[in-house]
Amino acid sequence: MRRASWPVIGLVLGAVAGALWGWFGAGGYEAGDSAIGTSFLCALAGLLIGAVAASVAARRARKHR
């Protein structure tokens, strides 16, 4: 798997996890709004985590050359 795809994978996984968390964690009170907001914030966090993971992997690959 290429390192360039890691941030995108993190973005998608974060969005899906955030949507589920927001939907089921709202307890029925404005679950749609909660799912959208939480999905957006978790997608940003997933993007950041994926970018950091790709950066660390690139640094390790350069170190082993």
MODELLER restraints for C-alpha pairs under 7 A, 6 or more apart:
rsr = mdl.restraints
at = mdl.atoms
rsr.add(forms.Gaussian(group=physical.xy_distance, feature=features.Distance(at['CA:3:A'], at['CA:54:A']), mean=5.12, stdev=0.5))
rsr.add(forms.Gaussian(group=physical.xy_distance, feature=features.Distance(at['CA:4:A'], at['CA:54:A']), mean=6.88, stdev=0.5))
rsr.add(forms.Gaussian(group=physical.xy_distance, feature=features.Distance(at['CA:6:A'], at['CA:50:A']), mean=4.94, stdev=0.5))
rsr.add(forms.Gaussian(group=physical.xy_distance, feature=features.Distance(at['CA:6:A'], at['CA:51:A']), mean=6.69, stdev=0.5))
rsr.add(forms.Gaussian(group=physical.xy_distance, feature=features.Distance(at['CA:6:A'], at['CA:54:A']), mean=6.12, stdev=0.5))
rsr.add(forms.Gaussian(group=physical.xy_distance, feature=features.Distance(at['CA:7:A'], at['CA:47:A']), mean=4.87, stdev=0.5))
rsr.add(forms.Gaussian(group=physical.xy_distance, feature=features.Distance(at['CA:7:A'], at['CA:50:A']), mean=3.91, stdev=0.5))
rsr.add(forms.Gaussian(group=physical.xy_distance, feature=features.Distance(at['CA:7:A'], at['CA:51:A']), mean=4.89, stdev=0.5))
rsr.add(forms.Gaussian(group=physical.xy_distance, feature=features.Distance(at['CA:8:A'], at['CA:47:A']), mean=6.55, stdev=0.5))
rsr.add(forms.Gaussian(group=physical.xy_distance, feature=features.Distance(at['CA:10:A'], at['CA:46:A']), mean=4.23, stdev=0.5))
rsr.add(forms.Gaussian(group=physical.xy_distance, feature=features.Distance(at['CA:10:A'], at['CA:47:A']), mean=5.04, stdev=0.5))
rsr.add(forms.Gaussian(group=physical.xy_distance, feature=features.Distance(at['CA:10:A'], at['CA:49:A']), mean=6.64, stdev=0.5))
rsr.add(forms.Gaussian(group=physical.xy_distance, feature=features.Distance(at['CA:10:A'], at['CA:50:A']), mean=4.95, stdev=0.5))
rsr.add(forms.Gaussian(group=physical.xy_distance, feature=features.Distance(at['CA:11:A'], at['CA:43:A']), mean=4.67, stdev=0.5))
rsr.add(forms.Gaussian(group=physical.xy_distance, feature=features.Distance(at['CA:11:A'], at['CA:44:A']), mean=6.55, stdev=0.5))
rsr.add(forms.Gaussian(group=physical.xy_distance, feature=features.Distance(at['CA:11:A'], at['CA:46:A']), mean=4.76, stdev=0.5))
rsr.add(forms.Gaussian(group=physical.xy_distance, feature=features.Distance(at['CA:11:A'], at['CA:47:A']), mean=4.48, stdev=0.5))
rsr.add(forms.Gaussian(group=physical.xy_distance, feature=features.Distance(at['CA:12:A'], at['CA:43:A']), mean=6.57, stdev=0.5))
rsr.add(forms.Gaussian(group=physical.xy_distance, feature=features.Distance(at['CA:13:A'], at['CA:46:A']), mean=6.81, stdev=0.5))
rsr.add(forms.Gaussian(group=physical.xy_distance, feature=features.Distance(at['CA:14:A'], at['CA:39:A']), mean=6.96, stdev=0.5))
rsr.add(forms.Gaussian(group=physical.xy_distance, feature=features.Distance(at['CA:14:A'], at['CA:42:A']), mean=4.74, stdev=0.5))
rsr.add(forms.Gaussian(group=physical.xy_distance, feature=features.Distance(at['CA:14:A'], at['CA:43:A']), mean=4.26, stdev=0.5))
rsr.add(forms.Gaussian(group=physical.xy_distance, feature=features.Distance(at['CA:14:A'], at['CA:45:A']), mean=6.81, stdev=0.5))
rsr.add(forms.Gaussian(group=physical.xy_distance, feature=features.Distance(at['CA:14:A'], at['CA:46:A']), mean=4.71, stdev=0.5))
rsr.add(forms.Gaussian(group=physical.xy_distance, feature=features.Distance(at['CA:15:A'], at['CA:39:A']), mean=4.52, stdev=0.5))
rsr.add(forms.Gaussian(group=physical.xy_distance, feature=features.Distance(at['CA:15:A'], at['CA:40:A']), mean=6.22, stdev=0.5))
rsr.add(forms.Gaussian(group=physical.xy_distance, feature=features.Distance(at['CA:15:A'], at['CA:42:A']), mean=5.64, stdev=0.5))
rsr.add(forms.Gaussian(group=physical.xy_distance, feature=features.Distance(at['CA:15:A'], at['CA:43:A']), mean=4.31, stdev=0.5))
rsr.add(forms.Gaussian(group=physical.xy_distance, feature=features.Distance(at['CA:16:A'], at['CA:39:A']), mean=6.63, stdev=0.5))
rsr.add(forms.Gaussian(group=physical.xy_distance, feature=features.Distance(at['CA:18:A'], at['CA:35:A']), mean=6.69, stdev=0.5))
rsr.add(forms.Gaussian(group=physical.xy_distance, feature=features.Distance(at['CA:18:A'], at['CA:38:A']), mean=4.97, stdev=0.5))
rsr.add(forms.Gaussian(group=physical.xy_distance, feature=features.Distance(at['CA:18:A'], at['CA:39:A']), mean=3.91, stdev=0.5))
rsr.add(forms.Gaussian(group=physical.xy_distance, feature=features.Distance(at['CA:18:A'], at['CA:42:A']), mean=5.19, stdev=0.5))
rsr.add(forms.Gaussian(group=physical.xy_distance, feature=features.Distance(at['CA:19:A'], at['CA:35:A']), mean=4.44, stdev=0.5))
rsr.add(forms.Gaussian(group=physical.xy_distance, feature=features.Distance(at['CA:19:A'], at['CA:36:A']), mean=6.30, stdev=0.5))
rsr.add(forms.Gaussian(group=physical.xy_distance, feature=features.Distance(at['CA:19:A'], at['CA:38:A']), mean=6.17, stdev=0.5))
rsr.add(forms.Gaussian(group=physical.xy_distance, feature=features.Distance(at['CA:19:A'], at['CA:39:A']), mean=4.49, stdev=0.5))
rsr.add(forms.Gaussian(group=physical.xy_distance, feature=features.Distance(at['CA:20:A'], at['CA:35:A']), mean=6.77, stdev=0.5))
rsr.add(forms.Gaussian(group=physical.xy_distance, feature=features.Distance(at['CA:21:A'], at['CA:35:A']), mean=7.00, stdev=0.5))
rsr.add(forms.Gaussian(group=physical.xy_distance, feature=features.Distance(at['CA:22:A'], at['CA:31:A']), mean=6.68, stdev=0.5))
rsr.add(forms.Gaussian(group=physical.xy_distance, feature=features.Distance(at['CA:22:A'], at['CA:34:A']), mean=4.95, stdev=0.5))
rsr.add(forms.Gaussian(group=physical.xy_distance, feature=features.Distance(at['CA:22:A'], at['CA:35:A']), mean=3.93, stdev=0.5))
rsr.add(forms.Gaussian(group=physical.xy_distance, feature=features.Distance(at['CA:22:A'], at['CA:38:A']), mean=5.48, stdev=0.5))
rsr.add(forms.Gaussian(group=physical.xy_distance, feature=features.Distance(at['CA:23:A'], at['CA:31:A']), mean=4.92, stdev=0.5))
rsr.add(forms.Gaussian(group=physical.xy_distance, feature=features.Distance(at['CA:23:A'], at['CA:32:A']), mean=6.45, stdev=0.5))
rsr.add(forms.Gaussian(group=physical.xy_distance, feature=features.Distance(at['CA:23:A'], at['CA:34:A']), mean=6.38, stdev=0.5))
rsr.add(forms.Gaussian(group=physical.xy_distance, feature=features.Distance(at['CA:23:A'], at['CA:35:A']), mean=4.78, stdev=0.5))
rsr.add(forms.Gaussian(group=physical.xy_distance, feature=features.Distance(at['CA:26:A'], at['CA:34:A']), mean=6.51, stdev=0.5))
